[in-house]
Amino acid sequence: MRKILIVFFLLGLVFSAKAQFGVRAGLSSANFSDTNFNANVGFHVGGYYRFGTSLLEVEPGIQFGQKGYETNNPTNGNVITETLNYVDVPILFRLNFLPAINVFGGPQLSVLASRNYEEPGNVQTSTEPIRGYDLGAVVGIGGYIPGGINLQLSYDLGLSSLNYFNTDVKNRVLKISAGFDF
């Protein structure tokens, strides 16, 4: 009897679930933890697949995101901009409080795709001084607008050290995004 009830429960969950493909893009403000650097403004863009019930949704995705920092060289005052380009793979869990408002969180794996260090007279693109991956978490709040549009504000917390020139720093990124469900 229990097995029959479990099968009916799972079938009901599957048939009541909704699924959506979508795209999302927005602006990012990134920095390293435990530093006095300035935030580096960048962008992120990618896709996601959302499925679940009206109360809880799971959203795996993949996106290109820029992280890094800006600072002044202490010896000559030149502006240094470090842009780290990542491929981010988050798995978000969304809790829908109201039909239009949700909170979310989940793990994220980021793989370093490229690096661009710029200072007047000095441009470097080697990824050697930084770890090639970042394990992190994402938290945020989102909203749905009629017509398949969604907005969200999120914060990425790098949980693993980037070992940046043998220094223990972690990525910190504030993101504002707009998305569209197909």
C-alpha positions in Angstrom: 0.0 0.0 0.0 2.8 2.4 0.8 4.5 1.8 -2.5 1.3 2.6 -4.4 0.9 5.8 -2.4 4.5 6.8 -3.1 4.0 6.1 -6.8 0.8 8.2 -6.9 2.5 11.0 -5.0 5.5 11.0 -7.4 3.2 11.0 -10.4 1.2 13.9 -9.0 4.4 15.8 -8.4 5.7 15.2 -12.0 2.4 16.1 -13.6 1.9 19.2 -11.5 5.5 20.4 -12.1 6.2 23.1 -14.5 9.3 23.5 -16.6 10.8 26.6 -18.3 13.9 27.3 -20.4 15.2 30.8 -20.1 17.9 33.3 -20.7 19.3 35.8 -18.3 21.7 38.7 -18.5 22.8 41.6 -16.3 25.4 43.7 -14.6 27.9 42.5 -12.0 29.9 44.3 -9.3 32.8 42.0 -8.3 35.7 42.2 -5.8 38.0 40.0 -3.8 37.3 39.3 -0.1 39.5 40.7 2.6 41.0 43.4 0.3 40.7 47.2 0.0 40.3 47.0 -3.8 37.5 48.8 -5.6 34.7 46.8 -7.3 35.1 45.8 -11.0 31.9 46.4 -13.0 31.2 43.6 -15.6 28.4 41.6 -17.0 27.0 38.1 -17.0 24.8 36.2 -19.6 23.6 32.7 -19.8 20.7 30.2 -19.8 18.8 28.1 -17.3 16.2 25.4 -17.0 13.7 25.8 -14.2 11.4 23.0 -13.0 9.4 22.2 -9.9 6.1 23.0 -8.2 4.5 26.3 -7.5 6.2 26.3 -4.1 9.7 25.0 -4.8 11.7 25.1 -8.0 15.1 23.8 -9.0 17.1 25.9 -11.5 20.4 24.5 -13.0 22.1 27.0 -15.3 25.2 28.0 -17.1 26.5 31.5 -17.7 29.5 33.5 -18.6 30.4 36.0 -15.8 33.1 38.6 -15.3 34.7 39.0 -11.9 37.8 40.7 -10.6 38.8 44.1 -9.0 40.2 47.5 -9.6 42.9 49.3 -7.6 45.7 51.8 -7.9 49.3 50.7 -8.1 50.9 52.0 -4.8 54.2 52.8 -6.5 53.1 54.9 -9.4 49.3 55.5 -8.9 48.3 53.8 -12.2 44.9 52.2 -12.3 45.0 48.4 -12.3 42.0 46.5 -13.7 41.9 42.7 -13.2 39.1 41.0 -15.1 38.5 37.3 -14.6 36.1 35.6 -17.0 34.4 32.5 -15.7 31.9 29.9 -16.8 29.5 29.6 -13.9 27.3 26.6 -13.3 24.8 27.3 -10.5 22.2 25.0 -9.2 19.6 27.2 -7.5 16.7 26.2 -5.3 13.8 28.8 -5.5 11.2 29.1 -2.7 8.1 31.0 -4.1 6.4 32.9 -1.3 4.0 34.7 -3.5 3.2 34.1 -7.2 5.6 36.9 -8.0 8.3 36.8 -5.3 10.9 34.2 -4.6 14.1 33.7 -2.6 16.8 31.4 -3.8 20.2 29.9 -3.0 22.4 27.0 -4.0 25.9 25.9 -4.9 27.9 27.2 -7.8 31.0 25.8 -9.6 33.0 28.4 -11.6 35.7 27.5 -14.1 38.2 30.2 -15.1 38.0 30.8 -18.8 40.4 33.8 -19.2 42.2 36.6 -17.4 43.0 40.1 -18.4 45.2 42.2 -16.2 45.6 45.8 -17.4 47.8 48.6 -16.2 49.2 51.3 -18.5 52.2 49.7 -20.2 51.4 46.3 -18.8 48.9 43.8 -20.1 48.9 40.2 -18.9 46.6 37.3 -19.9 48.2 34.3 -18.2 45.9 32.4 -15.9 48.8 30.9 -14.0 48.7 33.2 -10.9 45.1 32.1 -10.0 43.4 28.8 -9.3 41.4 27.6 -12.3 38.1 27.0 -10.5 36.0 28.5 -7.8 33.5 26.7 -5.5 30.9 29.0 -4.2 27.3 29.7 -3.2 24.6 32.0 -4.6 21.8 33.7 -2.6 19.2 36.2 -3.7 15.7 37.4 -4.3 13.7 37.4 -7.5 10.5 38.4 -9.0 8.3 37.4 -11.9 6.6 39.9 -14.2 3.8 38.9 -16.6 5.0 38.0 -20.1 7.8 35.6 -19.0 10.1 38.3 -17.6 11.9 37.8 -14.3 14.2 40.1 -12.3 16.6 39.1 -9.6 19.3 40.5 -7.3 21.9 37.9 -6.2 25.2 37.7 -4.4 27.9 35.1 -5.3 30.1 34.0 -2.4 33.3 32.3 -3.4 34.0 29.6 -0.7 37.4 28.4 -2.0 40.6 30.3 -2.0 41.6 31.6 -5.4 45.3 31.4 -4.3 45.8 34.6 -6.2 49.6 35.1 -6.3 49.7 32.8 -3.2 47.2 35.1 -1.4 44.0 33.7 0.2 41.2 35.7 -1.5 37.7 34.7 -2.6 35.3 36.1 -5.2 32.5 38.3 -4.1 29.9 39.4 -6.7 26.7 41.4 -6.5 24.5 40.8 -9.6 21.4 42.5 -10.9 19.7 40.5 -13.7 16.8 40.3 -16.1 15.6 37.1 -17.6 13.1 35.8 -20.1 11.3 32.4 -19.9 10.4 30.7 -23.2 
